[in-house]
Amino acid sequence: MNLFNLEDKVILITGGCGVLGGSIAKYLLENNATVILLHYKEAPLLATVQDLKKISDKVYGQVCNVVEENSLQTAADKIIGTHQKIDVLINAAGGNKPGATVGIDQSVFDVDLAQFKQVIDLNLFGSILPSLVFGKEMAKQKKERSSMYLPWLQIERLQESWAIRPPKRRSIISPNGWP
């Protein structure tokens, strides 16, 4: 069942080599989208792209680090140069580290703060930074509808509600939900 026409859509997926991102990519490719996977390591990226080419030749990979703005901008420039547009950004990058969790025989005081900070950077800023960098490129396109998905932030809603009068002295992002 095809609910959407994705034929001319260029869709970026951060974390595209993971289980969630890979499953999303497979579905999108089966529905004729052009999919660009973003990952910070070249070897797994190439392997995943090669595997997904069994479904469609419209899958590409771009090495970039979702927590490094320069890396994201370089990726955005290359993607725009090759595909001329970005229609959708799906943020599926994320992860955890053993030291950032509390085991059965541990207390919260046993958390490794360095690893906890790395997890926060990846899971929070790994969605915010790609949304800002690729979102800027999407806004330049002046399309009626470009979309970014974040579990706790809807960029479209933010843009629509601020189009008339932007708020003053408010954070644009709140991890608890709507700012």
TIBA-231477 format. One record per residue (C-alpha): residue number from 1; residue in three letters; chain; x, y, z. Coordinates in steps of 0.1 Angstrom, whole numbers. Example, Ala and Ser with C-alpha at 12.3 -4.5 7.8 and 13.67 -1.06 7.14 Angstrom:
! TIBA-231477
{num = 1 | residuo = ALA | cadena = A | c1 = 123 | c2 = -45 | c3 = 78} $
{num = 2 | residuo = SER | cadena = A | c1 = 137 | c2 = -11 | c3 = 71} $
This chain:
! TIBA-231477
{num = 1 | residuo = MET | cadena = A | c1 = 0 | c2 = 0 | c3 = 0} $
{num = 2 | residuo = ASN | cadena = A | c1 = 15 | c2 = 33 | c3 = -11} $
{num = 3 | residuo = LEU | cadena = A | c1 = 2 | c2 = 62 | c3 = 10} $
{num = 4 | residuo = PHE | cadena = A | c1 = 24 | c2 = 89 | c3 = -5} $
{num = 5 | residuo = ASN | cadena = A | c1 = 40 | c2 = 97 | c3 = -38} $
{num = 6 | residuo = LEU | cadena = A | c1 = 77 | c2 = 97 | c3 = -30} $
{num = 7 | residuo = GLU | cadena = A | c1 = 90 | c2 = 94 | c3 = -66} $
{num = 8 | residuo = ASP | cadena = A | c1 = 107 | c2 = 128 | c3 = -68} $
{num = 9 | residuo = LYS | cadena = A | c1 = 116 | c2 = 132 | c3 = -31} $
{num = 10 | residuo = VAL | cadena = A | c1 = 151 | c2 = 134 | c3 = -18} $
{num = 11 | residuo = ILE | cadena = A | c1 = 151 | c2 = 121 | c3 = 18} $
{num = 12 | residuo = LEU | cadena = A | c1 = 180 | c2 = 123 | c3 = 42} $
{num = 13 | residuo = ILE | cadena = A | c1 = 183 | c2 = 98 | c3 = 71} $
{num = 14 | residuo = THR | cadena = A | c1 = 207 | c2 = 104 | c3 = 99} $
{num = 15 | residuo = GLY | cadena = A | c1 = 215 | c2 = 71 | c3 = 116} $
{num = 16 | residuo = GLY | cadena = A | c1 = 206 | c2 = 53 | c3 = 83} $
{num = 17 | residuo = CYS | cadena = A | c1 = 230 | c2 = 24 | c3 = 91} $
{num = 18 | residuo = GLY | cadena = A | c1 = 211 | c2 = 16 | c3 = 123} $
{num = 19 | residuo = VAL | cadena = A | c1 = 181 | c2 = -7 | c3 = 127} $
{num = 20 | residuo = LEU | cadena = A | c1 = 155 | c2 = 21 | c3 = 128} $
{num = 21 | residuo = GLY | cadena = A | c1 = 171 | c2 = 43 | c3 = 101} $
{num = 22 | residuo = GLY | cadena = A | c1 = 178 | c2 = 12 | c3 = 79} $
{num = 23 | residuo = SER | cadena = A | c1 = 142 | c2 = 0 | c3 = 82} $
{num = 24 | residuo = ILE | cadena = A | c1 = 129 | c2 = 35 | c3 = 73} $
{num = 25 | residuo = ALA | cadena = A | c1 = 153 | c2 = 36 | c3 = 43} $
{num = 26 | residuo = LYS | cadena = A | c1 = 141 | c2 = 3 | c3 = 30} $
{num = 27 | residuo = TYR | cadena = A | c1 = 104 | c2 = 13 | c3 = 31} $
{num = 28 | residuo = LEU | cadena = A | c1 = 112 | c2 = 47 | c3 = 14} $
{num = 29 | residuo = LEU | cadena = A | c1 = 132 | c2 = 29 | c3 = -13} $
{num = 30 | residuo = GLU | cadena = A | c1 = 104 | c2 = 4 | c3 = -19} $
{num = 31 | residuo = ASN | cadena = A | c1 = 82 | c2 = 34 | c3 = -25} $
{num = 32 | residuo = ASN | cadena = A | c1 = 106 | c2 = 50 | c3 = -51} $
{num = 33 | residuo = ALA | cadena = A | c1 = 121 | c2 = 78 | c3 = -30} $
{num = 34 | residuo = THR | cadena = A | c1 = 157 | c2 = 89 | c3 = -34} $
{num = 35 | residuo = VAL | cadena = A | c1 = 174 | c2 = 82 | c3 = 0} $
{num = 36 | residuo = ILE | cadena = A | c1 = 206 | c2 = 95 | c3 = 13} $
{num = 37 | residuo = LEU | cadena = A | c1 = 220 | c2 = 78 | c3 = 44} $
{num = 38 | residuo = LEU | cadena = A | c1 = 242 | c2 = 99 | c3 = 67} $
{num = 39 | residuo = HIS | cadena = A | c1 = 267 | c2 = 81 | c3 = 89} $
{num = 40 | residuo = TYR | cadena = A | c1 = 300 | c2 = 90 | c3 = 106} $
{num = 41 | residuo = LYS | cadena = A | c1 = 319 | c2 = 59 | c3 = 95} $
{num = 42 | residuo = GLU | cadena = A | c1 = 326 | c2 = 51 | c3 = 58} $
{num = 43 | residuo = ALA | cadena = A | c1 = 328 | c2 = 13 | c3 = 60} $
{num = 44 | residuo = PRO | cadena = A | c1 = 294 | c2 = 6 | c3 = 75} $
{num = 45 | residuo = LEU | cadena = A | c1 = 279 | c2 = 33 | c3 = 53} $
{num = 46 | residuo = LEU | cadena = A | c1 = 292 | c2 = 18 | c3 = 21} $
{num = 47 | residuo = ALA | cadena = A | c1 = 281 | c2 = -17 | c3 = 32} $
{num = 48 | residuo = THR | cadena = A | c1 = 246 | c2 = -5 | c3 = 40} $
{num = 49 | residuo = VAL | cadena = A | c1 = 242 | c2 = 14 | c3 = 8} $
{num = 50 | residuo = GLN | cadena = A | c1 = 254 | c2 = -16 | c3 = -12} $
{num = 51 | residuo = ASP | cadena = A | c1 = 229 | c2 = -38 | c3 = 6} $
{num = 52 | residuo = LEU | cadena = A | c1 = 200 | c2 = -14 | c3 = 0} $
{num = 53 | residuo = LYS | cadena = A | c1 = 209 | c2 = -11 | c3 = -37} $
{num = 54 | residuo = LYS | cadena = A | c1 = 193 | c2 = -46 | c3 = -40} $
{num = 55 | residuo = ILE | cadena = A | c1 = 160 | c2 = -27 | c3 = -35} $
{num = 56 | residuo = SER | cadena = A | c1 = 167 | c2 = 5 | c3 = -55} $
{num = 57 | residuo = ASP | cadena = A | c1 = 196 | c2 = 23 | c3 = -72} $
{num = 58 | residuo = LYS | cadena = A | c1 = 183 | c2 = 55 | c3 = -57} $
{num = 59 | residuo = VAL | cadena = A | c1 = 202 | c2 = 51 | c3 = -24} $
{num = 60 | residuo = TYR | cadena = A | c1 = 233 | c2 = 71 | c3 = -17} $
{num = 61 | residuo = GLY | cadena = A | c1 = 256 | c2 = 75 | c3 = 13} $
{num = 62 | residuo = GLN | cadena = A | c1 = 273 | c2 = 106 | c3 = 27} $
{num = 63 | residuo = VAL | cadena = A | c1 = 298 | c2 = 105 | c3 = 55} $
{num = 64 | residuo = CYS | cadena = A | c1 = 292 | c2 = 131 | c3 = 82} $
{num = 65 | residuo = ASN | cadena = A | c1 = 291 | c2 = 135 | c3 = 119} $
{num = 66 | residuo = VAL | cadena = A | c1 = 257 | c2 = 147 | c3 = 133} $
{num = 67 | residuo = VAL | cadena = A | c1 = 274 | c2 = 164 | c3 = 163} $
{num = 68 | residuo = GLU | cadena = A | c1 = 298 | c2 = 185 | c3 = 142} $
{num = 69 | residuo = GLU | cadena = A | c1 = 283 | c2 = 215 | c3 = 124} $
{num = 70 | residuo = ASN | cadena = A | c1 = 312 | c2 = 218 | c3 = 98} $
{num = 71 | residuo = SER | cadena = A | c1 = 308 | c2 = 181 | c3 = 89} $
{num = 72 | residuo = LEU | cadena = A | c1 = 270 | c2 = 186 | c3 = 84} $
{num = 73 | residuo = GLN | cadena = A | c1 = 275 | c2 = 217 | c3 = 63} $
{num = 74 | residuo = THR | cadena = A | c1 = 300 | c2 = 200 | c3 = 41} $
{num = 75 | residuo = ALA | cadena = A | c1 = 275 | c2 = 171 | c3 = 36} $
{num = 76 | residuo = ALA | cadena = A | c1 = 247 | c2 = 196 | c3 = 29} $
{num = 77 | residuo = ASP | cadena = A | c1 = 268 | c2 = 213 | c3 = 3} $
{num = 78 | residuo = LYS | cadena = A | c1 = 276 | c2 = 180 | c3 = -14} $
{num = 79 | residuo = ILE | cadena = A | c1 = 240 | c2 = 168 | c3 = -13} $
{num = 80 | residuo = ILE | cadena = A | c1 = 226 | c2 = 201 | c3 = -28} $
{num = 81 | residuo = GLY | cadena = A | c1 = 254 | c2 = 200 | c3 = -54} $
{num = 82 | residuo = THR | cadena = A | c1 = 245 | c2 = 165 | c3 = -65} $
{num = 83 | residuo = HIS | cadena = A | c1 = 207 | c2 = 163 | c3 = -60} $
{num = 84 | residuo = GLN | cadena = A | c1 = 198 | c2 = 201 | c3 = -61} $
{num = 85 | residuo = LYS | cadena = A | c1 = 174 | c2 = 198 | c3 = -32} $
{num = 86 | residuo = ILE | cadena = A | c1 = 164 | c2 = 182 | c3 = 2} $
{num = 87 | residuo = ASP | cadena = A | c1 = 128 | c2 = 174 | c3 = 7} $
{num = 88 | residuo = VAL | cadena = A | c1 = 128 | c2 = 155 | c3 = 40} $
{num = 89 | residuo = LEU | cadena = A | c1 = 151 | c2 = 150 | c3 = 69} $
{num = 90 | residuo = ILE | cadena = A | c1 = 146 | c2 = 121 | c3 = 92} $
{num = 91 | residuo = ASN | cadena = A | c1 = 167 | c2 = 122 | c3 = 124} $
{num = 92 | residuo = ALA | cadena = A | c1 = 173 | c2 = 86 | c3 = 134} $
{num = 93 | residuo = ALA | cadena = A | c1 = 208 | c2 = 89 | c3 = 148} $
{num = 94 | residuo = GLY | cadena = A | c1 = 212 | c2 = 80 | c3 = 184} $
{num = 95 | residuo = GLY | cadena = A | c1 = 227 | c2 = 56 | c3 = 209} $
{num = 96 | residuo = ASN | cadena = A | c1 = 239 | c2 = 49 | c3 = 244} $
{num = 97 | residuo = LYS | cadena = A | c1 = 270 | c2 = 39 | c3 = 262} $
{num = 98 | residuo = PRO | cadena = A | c1 = 275 | c2 = 14 | c3 = 290} $
{num = 99 | residuo = GLY | cadena = A | c1 = 288 | c2 = 40 | c3 = 315} $
{num = 100 | residuo = ALA | cadena = A | c1 = 258 | c2 = 63 | c3 = 309} $
{num = 101 | residuo = THR | cadena = A | c1 = 234 | c2 = 37 | c3 = 323} $
{num = 102 | residuo = VAL | cadena = A | c1 = 227 | c2 = 24 | c3 = 358} $
{num = 103 | residuo = GLY | cadena = A | c1 = 229 | c2 = -14 | c3 = 362} $
{num = 104 | residuo = ILE | cadena = A | c1 = 209 | c2 = -35 | c3 = 386} $
{num = 105 | residuo = ASP | cadena = A | c1 = 237 | c2 = -34 | c3 = 412} $
{num = 106 | residuo = GLN | cadena = A | c1 = 245 | c2 = 3 | c3 = 407} $
{num = 107 | residuo = SER | cadena = A | c1 = 232 | c2 = 36 | c3 = 419} $
{num = 108 | residuo = VAL | cadena = A | c1 = 229 | c2 = 69 | c3 = 400} $
{num = 109 | residuo = PHE | cadena = A | c1 = 262 | c2 = 79 | c3 = 415} $
{num = 110 | residuo = ASP | cadena = A | c1 = 280 | c2 = 53 | c3 = 395} $
{num = 111 | residuo = VAL | cadena = A | c1 = 272 | c2 = 70 | c3 = 361} $
{num = 112 | residuo = ASP | cadena = A | c1 = 302 | c2 = 79 | c3 = 341} $
{num = 113 | residuo = LEU | cadena = A | c1 = 296 | c2 = 116 | c3 = 334} $
{num = 114 | residuo = ALA | cadena = A | c1 = 319 | c2 = 118 | c3 = 304} $
{num = 115 | residuo = GLN | cadena = A | c1 = 300 | c2 = 90 | c3 = 287} $
{num = 116 | residuo = PHE | cadena = A | c1 = 267 | c2 = 105 | c3 = 298} $
{num = 117 | residuo = LYS | cadena = A | c1 = 276 | c2 = 138 | c3 = 282} $
{num = 118 | residuo = GLN | cadena = A | c1 = 285 | c2 = 119 | c3 = 250} $
{num = 119 | residuo = VAL | cadena = A | c1 = 251 | c2 = 103 | c3 = 250} $
{num = 120 | residuo = ILE | cadena = A | c1 = 234 | c2 = 137 | c3 = 255} $
{num = 121 | residuo = ASP | cadena = A | c1 = 254 | c2 = 152 | c3 = 227} $
{num = 122 | residuo = LEU | cadena = A | c1 = 245 | c2 = 124 | c3 = 203} $
{num = 123 | residuo = ASN | cadena = A | c1 = 208 | c2 = 121 | c3 = 212} $
{num = 124 | residuo = LEU | cadena = A | c1 = 200 | c2 = 158 | c3 = 216} $
{num = 125 | residuo = PHE | cadena = A | c1 = 225 | c2 = 178 | c3 = 195} $
{num = 126 | residuo = GLY | cadena = A | c1 = 226 | c2 = 150 | c3 = 170} $
{num = 127 | residuo = SER | cadena = A | c1 = 190 | c2 = 159 | c3 = 161} $
{num = 128 | residuo = ILE | cadena = A | c1 = 192 | c2 = 197 | c3 = 167} $
{num = 129 | residuo = LEU | cadena = A | c1 = 223 | c2 = 204 | c3 = 145} $
{num = 130 | residuo = PRO | cadena = A | c1 = 212 | c2 = 184 | c3 = 115} $
{num = 131 | residuo = SER | cadena = A | c1 = 178 | c2 = 201 | c3 = 117} $
{num = 132 | residuo = LEU | cadena = A | c1 = 194 | c2 = 235 | c3 = 117} $
{num = 133 | residuo = VAL | cadena = A | c1 = 219 | c2 = 229 | c3 = 90} $
{num = 134 | residuo = PHE | cadena = A | c1 = 197 | c2 = 209 | c3 = 66} $
{num = 135 | residuo = GLY | cadena = A | c1 = 167 | c2 = 229 | c3 = 76} $
{num = 136 | residuo = LYS | cadena = A | c1 = 184 | c2 = 261 | c3 = 64} $
{num = 137 | residuo = GLU | cadena = A | c1 = 190 | c2 = 245 | c3 = 30} $
{num = 138 | residuo = MET | cadena = A | c1 = 153 | c2 = 233 | c3 = 29} $
{num = 139 | residuo = ALA | cadena = A | c1 = 141 | c2 = 268 | c3 = 38} $
{num = 140 | residuo = LYS | cadena = A | c1 = 161 | c2 = 282 | c3 = 9} $
{num = 141 | residuo = GLN | cadena = A | c1 = 142 | c2 = 260 | c3 = -15} $
{num = 142 | residuo = LYS | cadena = A | c1 = 110 | c2 = 279 | c3 = -6} $
{num = 143 | residuo = LYS | cadena = A | c1 = 89 | c2 = 248 | c3 = -11} $
{num = 144 | residuo = GLU | cadena = A | c1 = 53 | c2 = 247 | c3 = 1} $
{num = 145 | residuo = ARG | cadena = A | c1 = 61 | c2 = 217 | c3 = 22} $
{num = 146 | residuo = SER | cadena = A | c1 = 95 | c2 = 204 | c3 = 35} $
{num = 147 | residuo = SER | cadena = A | c1 = 95 | c2 = 182 | c3 = 66} $
{num = 148 | residuo = MET | cadena = A | c1 = 118 | c2 = 173 | c3 = 94} $
{num = 149 | residuo = TYR | cadena = A | c1 = 109 | c2 = 148 | c3 = 121} $
{num = 150 | residuo = LEU | cadena = A | c1 = 120 | c2 = 150 | c3 = 156} $
{num = 151 | residuo = PRO | cadena = A | c1 = 101 | c2 = 133 | c3 = 184} $
{num = 152 | residuo = TRP | cadena = A | c1 = 99 | c2 = 165 | c3 = 205} $
{num = 153 | residuo = LEU | cadena = A | c1 = 100 | c2 = 193 | c3 = 179} $
{num = 154 | residuo = GLN | cadena = A | c1 = 80 | c2 = 199 | c3 = 148} $
{num = 155 | residuo = ILE | cadena = A | c1 = 99 | c2 = 224 | c3 = 127} $
{num = 156 | residuo = GLU | cadena = A | c1 = 69 | c2 = 229 | c3 = 103} $
{num = 157 | residuo = ARG | cadena = A | c1 = 47 | c2 = 239 | c3 = 133} $
{num = 158 | residuo = LEU | cadena = A | c1 = 74 | c2 = 262 | c3 = 146} $
{num = 159 | residuo = GLN | cadena = A | c1 = 79 | c2 = 279 | c3 = 112} $
{num = 160 | residuo = GLU | cadena = A | c1 = 41 | c2 = 283 | c3 = 107} $
{num = 161 | residuo = SER | cadena = A | c1 = 34 | c2 = 297 | c3 = 141} $
{num = 162 | residuo = TRP | cadena = A | c1 = 64 | c2 = 322 | c3 = 140} $
{num = 163 | residuo = ALA | cadena = A | c1 = 58 | c2 = 333 | c3 = 104} $
{num = 164 | residuo = ILE | cadena = A | c1 = 35 | c2 = 361 | c3 = 115} $
{num = 165 | residuo = ARG | cadena = A | c1 = 53 | c2 = 373 | c3 = 146} $
{num = 166 | residuo = PRO | cadena = A | c1 = 84 | c2 = 356 | c3 = 160} $
{num = 167 | residuo = PRO | cadena = A | c1 = 84 | c2 = 353 | c3 = 198} $
{num = 168 | residuo = LYS | cadena = A | c1 = 108 | c2 = 374 | c3 = 218} $
{num = 169 | residuo = ARG | cadena = A | c1 = 133 | c2 = 359 | c3 = 243} $
{num = 170 | residuo = ARG | cadena = A | c1 = 121 | c2 = 323 | c3 = 240} $
{num = 171 | residuo = SER | cadena = A | c1 = 141 | c2 = 292 | c3 = 234} $
{num = 172 | residuo = ILE | cadena = A | c1 = 133 | c2 = 277 | c3 = 200} $
{num = 173 | residuo = ILE | cadena = A | c1 = 138 | c2 = 243 | c3 = 214} $
{num = 174 | residuo = SER | cadena = A | c1 = 125 | c2 = 226 | c3 = 245} $
{num = 175 | residuo = PRO | cadena = A | c1 = 133 | c2 = 189 | c3 = 251} $
{num = 176 | residuo = ASN | cadena = A | c1 = 101 | c2 = 187 | c3 = 271} $
{num = 177 | residuo = GLY | cadena = A | c1 = 79 | c2 = 194 | c3 = 242} $
{num = 178 | residuo = TRP | cadena = A | c1 = 66 | c2 = 226 | c3 = 226} $
{num = 179 | residuo = PRO | cadena = A | c1 = 85 | c2 = 257 | c3 = 237} $
